[in-house]
Amino acid sequence: MKKLIILTLLITLTACNKKTKEEKKEAPNVVFIFADDMSYSTINALGNTGIETPNLNRLVNNGTTFTNTYNMGGWNGAICTASRSMIISGRSLWDINQFRTNWLKNKKLDKTWGKLMEANGYDTYMTGKWHIDAKASKVFQNVVHIRPGMPGDSWEHEEMIAKFKAIKDTKINPASVMPIGYNRPLNEQDTSWFPTDTKFGGFWEGGKHWSEVLKDDAFTFIEKAEKSENPFFMYLSFNAPHDPRQAPQEFLNKYPLDKISLPKSWLPEYPFKNGMGCGPDLRDEALAPFPRTEYATKKHIQEYYALITHLDVQIGKIIKRLEASGKMDNTYIIFTADHGLAIGKHGLIGKQSQFDHSIRAPFIISGPDIPKNKKVTHDIYLQDAMATTLEIANIKKPNYVFFNSVLDLAKGKQTKSHYEAIYNGYVDLQRMIRKNGYKLIVYPKIEKTLLFDLNNDPEEIQNIASLAKNKTKVKTLFKDLMLLQKDMKDTLNLNKIYDKL
């Protein structure tokens, strides 16, 4: 009798163990592909016929695209740092700061995206741009080629800040003392810098373009994942298309200047650039001459598009390798970027503004049960990617995660945004609320308030805040913004400006 009981127990344990392994194998894989400085308007299949993105087009056609995806802001000029810190922690813009201090001490890392996935049986992989206070190796199990905020030491943001501080109170134009690659091109005869010249380092540092190195890393990860019984989570973080925008000549050749059009909102200079913190002493804005010229703007667009198309090729190769692995039928791909970029719109070059070109990013998800070629217009945050991944992996979202999964929106189970309004804050210089088809922007230092009707003016060209018929709309949105500030733990006081409306 005892032998029979023992035999029964052994059979039961073996069956349970086998079931556990089968369940582990069936858990879906997730590949997160992160671009840098890539605006929502830079994908061919989403309306930009002037750019070649065949592989991103394929993702659009095979998945669901969220056409109104936003970053929540930044606490300094390096908007990517805040964006990336929010996405791996799940915390909102101002709530994240207390955890950044812990990360520097290697604490609270168990609550990060990678560690949550690992704790639930996932093999985790990371390569590329990091630019977060936590150490990548403390968040992901397999880490290679950790890249800084910008390619190449001479391009580092901190060095630019030091230069600007040294001349801040002088009459010297900051752009005039920038290293090669900034304040260019001055004219058609300006040959001081070429994106294909490897002597300038940047993406060429190390001998192979960084986007291609990342593609190779992804191949290595996939090969390793093929040999494991565990599901995998890959965080593939490109530096492209961040400046210095360097791509091989064949990609530049795709975009002759006479085929490039200026943006509808193009300006030689944005009138409120200094009051909003986007003057010549901001590194991103110093990339092109002041005032902007048509030629310089087109050159920057040309180099931006070339680098995006080169990035697209690497993404295509990664997808092809995933298909060859035999795991694609059980793999979700999420593609997004840390924020957008102006590249000449409104007379701006960088991402430190509240216009859609700077705060709005692409967001595409594809996978086994994701609707194909679907567009969702409900507002989301790009940081929703973390909560979405947790739901895919059947992991309960922790209470501290502010953001939400978008699977219900993709599958039509949710018919409105998870957010009543979209918020954005940039240091103490800018605040924004987007709600019910309108956007209100506030520049606190100069007490300037702007209002845009997004349905009738998607390029945000006509400021209608001063029209008498919009006075109530401005006050209502402003009050909503201040209420949203409390939810976001934003302590910037806007009462003085509101009282003058």
C-alpha positions in Angstrom: 0.0 0.0 0.0 2.8 2.4 0.9 4.6 1.6 -2.4 1.4 2.4 -4.3 1.0 5.7 -2.5 4.6 6.7 -3.1 4.3 5.7 -6.8 1.2 7.8 -7.1 2.9 10.8 -5.5 5.9 10.5 -7.9 3.6 10.3 -10.9 1.7 13.4 -9.7 4.9 15.4 -9.0 6.3 14.4 -12.4 3.1 15.5 -14.1 3.0 18.8 -12.2 6.7 19.5 -13.0 6.0 18.7 -16.7 3.0 21.0 -16.7 5.0 23.8 -15.1 7.7 23.5 -17.8 5.0 23.5 -20.5 3.4 26.6 -19.0 6.7 28.3 -18.9 7.3 27.6 -22.5 3.9 28.9 -23.4 4.5 32.3 -21.7 4.8 34.9 -24.4 8.0 36.6 -25.3 8.3 40.4 -25.5 10.7 42.5 -27.6 10.7 46.2 -26.8 12.4 48.3 -29.5 13.2 51.9 -28.3 14.2 54.7 -30.7 15.7 58.0 -29.5 14.4 61.4 -30.6 11.9 60.0 -33.1 8.8 62.0 -33.8 5.4 60.4 -34.4 5.4 61.9 -38.0 8.4 60.0 -39.3 6.8 56.7 -40.5 5.8 56.3 -44.1 2.7 54.2 -43.4 1.4 56.7 -40.9 1.3 59.6 -43.5 4.8 60.8 -44.2 5.3 59.9 -47.8 8.7 61.7 -47.9 10.5 59.0 -45.8 11.3 55.4 -46.4 10.4 53.0 -43.5 9.4 49.7 -45.1 10.0 47.6 -41.9 8.2 50.0 -39.6 5.4 50.0 -42.2 5.3 46.3 -41.9 4.9 46.6 -38.1 2.1 49.1 -38.6 0.3 46.7 -41.1 0.8 43.7 -38.8 -0.2 45.4 -35.5 -2.0 48.2 -33.8 -0.7 51.8 -33.8 -1.6 54.4 -31.2 -1.5 57.6 -33.1 -1.7 59.9 -30.0 1.2 58.8 -27.8 2.9 61.2 -25.4 5.8 61.7 -23.1 5.1 63.3 -19.8 8.0 65.7 -19.7 11.5 66.2 -18.3 13.3 67.8 -15.3 16.3 69.0 -17.4 17.3 69.4 -21.1 18.0 65.7 -21.4 14.3 64.7 -21.8 15.3 61.2 -22.5 16.5 60.6 -19.0 13.1 61.4 -17.4 11.3 59.4 -20.2 13.5 56.3 -19.7 13.4 56.5 -15.9 9.6 56.6 -16.0 9.3 53.7 -18.4 11.5 51.3 -16.3 9.9 52.3 -13.0 6.2 52.9 -13.9 6.3 56.2 -11.9 5.1 59.5 -13.2 7.4 62.5 -13.9 7.8 64.1 -10.4 7.1 60.9 -8.4 10.2 59.2 -9.8 12.8 61.5 -8.2 12.8 59.8 -4.8 13.5 56.5 -6.5 16.4 57.8 -8.6 18.4 58.4 -5.3 17.7 54.8 -4.3 18.9 53.5 -7.7 22.3 55.3 -7.2 22.7 53.2 -4.0 21.5 50.0 -5.8 18.3 50.0 -3.9 14.6 49.5 -5.0 15.8 47.9 -8.2 13.5 44.9 -7.6 10.6 47.2 -8.6 12.0 48.0 -12.0 10.6 46.7 -15.3 13.4 44.2 -15.9 13.4 42.8 -12.4 9.6 42.3 -12.4 9.9 40.3 -15.6 12.8 38.3 -14.2 11.0 37.5 -11.0 8.2 35.9 -13.1 10.4 33.5 -15.0 11.7 35.7 -17.8 15.2 35.8 -19.2 16.0 39.5 -19.7 18.3 41.2 -22.2 19.3 44.8 -22.7 21.6 46.6 -25.2 22.0 50.2 -26.3 21.2 53.6 -24.8 20.5 53.6 -21.1 21.0 57.1 -19.6 19.3 56.2 -16.3 20.6 56.4 -12.7 20.2 52.7 -12.1 22.9 50.4 -13.4 21.6 48.5 -16.4 23.3 45.3 -15.1 21.2 45.6 -11.9 18.0 45.7 -13.9 18.6 43.2 -16.7 20.4 39.8 -16.6 22.1 40.0 -19.9 23.6 43.4 -20.8 26.0 44.5 -23.5 27.1 47.7 -25.1 25.6 50.2 -22.7 25.6 53.5 -24.5 25.5 57.0 -23.0 22.9 59.7 -23.7 24.7 60.7 -26.9 27.1 59.0 -29.3 30.7 60.2 -28.8 32.4 61.9 -25.8 32.7 65.3 -27.5 29.0 65.5 -27.9 28.1 64.9 -24.2 25.4 67.1 -22.8 27.4 67.9 -19.6 30.3 69.4 -21.6 27.8 71.7 -23.5 26.3 72.9 -20.2 29.8 73.8 -18.9 30.5 75.8 -22.0 27.2 77.7 -21.8 27.6 78.5 -18.1 31.0 80.0 -18.8 29.6 82.5 -21.3 26.1 83.0 -20.0 26.5 86.5 -18.9 28.5 87.7 -21.9 27.4 88.9 -25.3 28.9 85.9 -27.0 26.6 83.7 -29.0 26.8 80.2 -27.4 26.6 78.6 -30.9 29.8 80.4 -31.9 31.9 78.5 -29.4 30.4 75.1 -30.1 32.5 72.2 -31.3 32.4 71.0 -34.9 28.9 69.7 -35.8 27.0 72.5 -34.0 25.7 75.8 -35.4 25.6 74.3 -38.9 25.4 74.5 -41.8 26.0 78.2 -42.0 25.5 78.2 -45.8 25.8 75.9 -48.8 29.6 76.3 -48.8 29.8 75.1 -45.1 31.8 71.8 -45.3 33.0 71.8 -41.7 31.2 68.5 -40.9 29.9 65.5 -42.8 27.7 62.8 -41.3 29.6 60.1 -43.2 33.0 61.1 -42.0 34.2 58.5 -39.4 36.8 60.9 -38.0 34.1 62.7 -36.1 33.4 59.6 -34.0 29.8 59.6 -32.8 27.8 56.7 -34.2 31.0 55.6 -36.0 33.1 55.2 -32.8 34.4 51.7 -32.4 34.5 51.1 -36.2 30.9 49.9 -36.7 27.7 52.0 -36.7 26.1 51.8 -33.3 22.7 50.9 -34.8 24.3 47.9 -36.6 26.1 46.9 -33.4 22.7 46.8 -31.6 21.3 44.7 -34.4 24.2 42.2 -33.9 23.5 42.2 -30.1 19.9 41.4 -30.8 21.0 38.4 -33.0 23.2 37.1 -30.1 20.3 37.5 -27.6 17.9 35.6 -29.9 20.4 32.8 -30.4 20.8 32.5 -26.6 17.0 32.6 -26.1 16.6 29.8 -28.6 18.5 27.5 -26.2 16.5 28.5 -23.1 13.1 27.1 -22.0 12.3 30.4 -20.4 10.3 33.2 -22.1 12.4 36.2 -22.9 12.1 40.0 -22.5 14.4 42.1 -24.7 15.0 45.8 -24.3 16.6 47.0 -27.5 17.4 50.7 -27.2 18.8 52.4 -30.2 20.6 55.8 -30.0 19.2 56.7 -33.5 18.0 59.0 -34.7 19.5 61.3 -31.9 22.2 63.7 -33.1 24.9 63.5 -34.3 22.8 62.2 -37.1 25.3 60.0 -39.0 24.2 57.5 -41.5 26.0 55.8 -44.5 26.1 57.8 -47.7 23.6 55.5 -49.5 20.9 56.6 -47.0 21.7 60.3 -47.4 21.4 59.8 -51.2 17.7 58.8 -50.7 16.9 62.3 -49.6 18.1 65.0 -52.0 17.5 68.5 -50.7 15.3 69.5 -53.6 12.8 66.7 -52.6 12.6 67.9 -49.0 9.8 70.3 -48.0 9.9 72.7 -45.1 7.4 72.0 -42.3 4.1 73.9 -42.4 5.0 75.5 -39.0 8.5 76.4 -40.1 9.8 79.7 -38.7 13.2 81.5 -38.7 12.8 82.0 -35.0 10.2 81.0 -32.4 9.1 84.3 -30.7 9.0 82.8 -27.2 12.2 80.7 -27.5 14.1 82.4 -24.7 11.1 82.6 -22.3 10.4 78.8 -22.7 14.1 77.9 -22.3 14.9 77.1 -25.9 17.3 79.8 -26.8 20.9 79.5 -28.1 22.1 78.4 -24.7 20.2 75.1 -25.0 22.4 72.4 -26.5 19.7 71.0 -28.9 18.9 74.4 -30.3 22.6 75.3 -30.8 22.8 72.5 -33.4 21.5 74.9 -36.2 22.2 78.6 -36.7 20.0 81.4 -35.4 17.9 82.6 -37.2 17.0 79.3 -38.9 17.5 79.2 -42.6 15.7 77.1 -45.2 18.9 75.4 -46.2 20.0 74.5 -42.7 16.6 73.1 -41.9 16.5 70.9 -44.9 20.0 69.6 -44.2 18.9 68.6 -40.7 15.8 66.9 -42.0 17.9 65.1 -44.6 20.3 63.7 -42.0 17.4 62.9 -39.6 15.5 60.9 -42.3 18.6 59.1 -43.5 19.4 57.9 -39.9 15.8 56.8 -39.4 15.8 54.8 -42.7 19.1 53.2 -41.6 17.5 52.4 -38.2 14.5 50.9 -40.1 16.8 48.5 -41.9 18.3 47.2 -38.6 14.8 46.7 -37.2 13.8 44.7 -40.3 16.8 42.4 -39.8 15.9 41.9 -36.1 12.3 40.9 -37.1 13.6 38.5 -39.8 15.9 36.9 -37.2 13.0 36.5 -34.8 11.0 34.8 -37.5 13.8 32.4 -38.2 13.9 31.5 -34.5 10.5 29.9 -34.7 9.3 31.9 -31.7 7.6 34.7 -33.6 4.1 33.2 -33.2 4.4 33.7 -29.4 6.2 37.0 -29.4 5.0 40.5 -29.0 6.9 43.5 -30.4 6.4 47.0 -29.0 8.1 49.9 -30.9 8.1 53.4 -29.5 10.6 56.3 -28.9 11.4 58.3 -25.7 9.9 61.5 -27.2 9.8 63.4 -30.5 11.8 66.1 -32.1 11.2 69.5 -33.8 13.7 69.5 -36.6 12.7 73.0 -37.8 9.0 73.1 -36.8 8.1 76.3 -35.0 11.7 77.4 -35.6 12.9 74.8 -33.0 15.4 72.0 -33.4 15.2 70.0 -30.2 12.6 68.2 -28.0 12.2 70.7 -25.1 8.8 72.1 -26.1 5.1 71.2 -25.6 4.3 71.0 -29.3 3.3 67.5 -30.6 6.4 67.2 -32.7 8.4 67.1 -29.5 6.3 65.3 -27.0 4.5 62.9 -29.3 6.1 59.6 -30.3 5.2 56.6 -32.5 3.8 53.6 -30.6 3.1 50.2 -32.4 2.4 46.9 -30.8 2.1 43.6 -32.7 1.6 40.1 -31.5 -0.5 36.9 -31.6 -3.8 38.4 -30.6 -3.3 42.1 -31.6 -5.5 43.4 -34.3 -3.7 44.1 -37.6 -3.5 47.4 -39.4 -5.5 49.1 -36.7 -5.2 52.7 -35.6 -6.2 53.8 -32.1 -6.7 57.5 -31.6 -7.2 57.5 -27.8 -4.5 59.4 -25.9 -1.8 57.2 -24.2 1.6 57.8 -22.6 4.5 56.0 -24.2 5.4 54.8 -20.7 2.2 52.6 -20.9 4.6 50.1 -22.5 5.7 48.8 -19.1 2.2 48.0 -17.8 1.3 46.6 -21.3 4.2 44.2 -21.0 3.2 43.1 -17.5 -0.2 42.2 -18.7 1.2 40.3 -21.7 3.3 38.3 -19.2 0.3 37.8 -16.9 2.0 39.7 -14.1 -0.2 41.8 -11.8 0.5 45.5 -12.1 2.0 46.8 -8.8 0.1 49.6 -7.1 3.0 52.0 -7.5 2.8 51.8 -11.3 1.1 55.0 -12.5 0.7 54.0 -16.2 -1.7 51.6 -17.8 -1.8 48.7 -20.2 -3.1 49.5 -23.7 -4.1 45.9 -24.6 -7.8 46.7 -23.8 -7.6 49.7 -26.2 -5.9 47.7 -28.9 -8.5 44.9 -28.7 -11.5 47.3 -28.5 -12.5 46.3 -24.9 -11.9 49.9 -23.7 -13.6 52.7 -25.7 -12.0 55.7 -24.2 -8.5 56.8 -22.9 -7.4 55.8 -19.5 -6.5 59.4 -18.9 -9.0 62.3 -18.8 -6.2 64.6 -20.0 -2.5 64.4 -21.0 0.0 66.4 -18.9 3.5 67.5 -19.7 6.0 69.5 -17.6 9.4 70.8 -18.5 11.5 72.1 -15.5 9.8 75.3 -14.3 9.6 76.8 -17.8 6.7 75.0 -19.5 3.4 73.3 -18.6 0.8 71.7 -20.9 -2.6 70.0 -20.8 -4.2 68.3 -23.8 -7.9 67.6 -23.3 -11.0 67.3 -25.5 -9.3 68.3 -28.7 -7.5 71.4 -27.3 -4.1 72.0 -26.0 -3.2 74.7 -23.4 0.5 75.6 -23.1 1.9 77.9 -20.3 5.3 79.6 -20.2 5.4 80.6 -16.5 8.6 82.7 -16.6 7.0 85.1 -19.1 3.4 84.5 -18.1 2.4 83.5 -21.6 -0.6 81.2 -22.3 -1.3 79.6 -25.6 -4.3 77.7 -26.8 -4.6 75.4 -29.9 -7.6 73.7 -31.5 -6.0 70.4 -32.4 -8.9 69.2 -34.5 -8.8 72.2 -36.9 -5.1 73.1 -36.4 -3.1 69.9 -35.9 0.2 71.6 -36.7 -0.4 74.1 -33.8 0.1 77.2 -35.8 -2.8 79.5 -34.7 -2.7 80.5 -31.1 -6.3 81.3 -30.3 -5.9 82.0 -26.6 -6.5 85.8 -27.0 -9.8 85.5 -28.8 -12.7 86.7 -26.6 -14.8 83.6 -27.5 -12.1 81.4 -26.0 -11.7 83.1 -22.6 -13.8 80.6 -20.8 -12.1 77.7 -22.6 -8.7 79.0 -21.5 -9.7 79.4 -17.8 -11.3 76.0 -17.7 -8.3 74.2 -19.2 -6.0 76.2 -16.9 -7.9 75.1 -13.9 -7.9 71.5 -15.1 -4.1 71.8 -15.5 -3.6 73.0 -11.9 -5.8 70.1 -10.7 -3.7 67.7 -12.8 -0.5 69.2 -11.2 -1.7 68.0 -7.8 -2.1 64.4 -9.2 1.3 64.6 -10.7 3.0 66.0 -7.5 4.0 69.1 -9.5 4.7 71.9 -7.0 5.1 74.7 -9.6 2.7 77.5 -8.6 0.7 78.9 -11.5 -1.9 80.8 -9.5 -0.5 84.2 -10.3 -0.9 83.6 -14.0 -4.3 82.1 -13.6 -5.6 85.1 -11.6 -4.6 87.4 -14.5 -6.7 85.5 -17.1 
